Amino acid sequence: MNRNSQIINERYDALMFAKSPESARKAARELVRVLLGDEALNRPLEEALRECCRRLRPSIDPREQARFESEFVELGIWPNTAHQVAA
C-alpha cells in the first residue's frame, strides 16, 4: 500500500469510528483535504463528502450511490442529523 492510500485509510477509519461530533467533523475535513486537496476545504463539507464518497465507494446504480453518499455525509455531519431527528 502506498503512503497516500495509507493516509486515506487512516482518515477514513477516524471518520468511521469517531466518538464525538467534533472528532467526526475533524476527521471528515482531514479526509476531504487528503482526498480532494486543500481547495476542497472551501466547499461546503456536505458537498465535499459526497465527492469523497463517489471516489471511495462508486456505484453504477444511482439510487444506491445516493444512499452511500447520504450515509457518508451522516458520518461526517452526524451532530446535525441527530439534532434534526430529535427535533
Buried (B, 14 or more C-beta within 10 A) or exposed (E): EEEEEEBBEBBBEBBEEBEEBEEBBBBBBBBBBBBBEEEBEEBEBBEBBBBBBBEBEEBEEEEEBEEBBBEBBBBBBBEBBEEEEEE
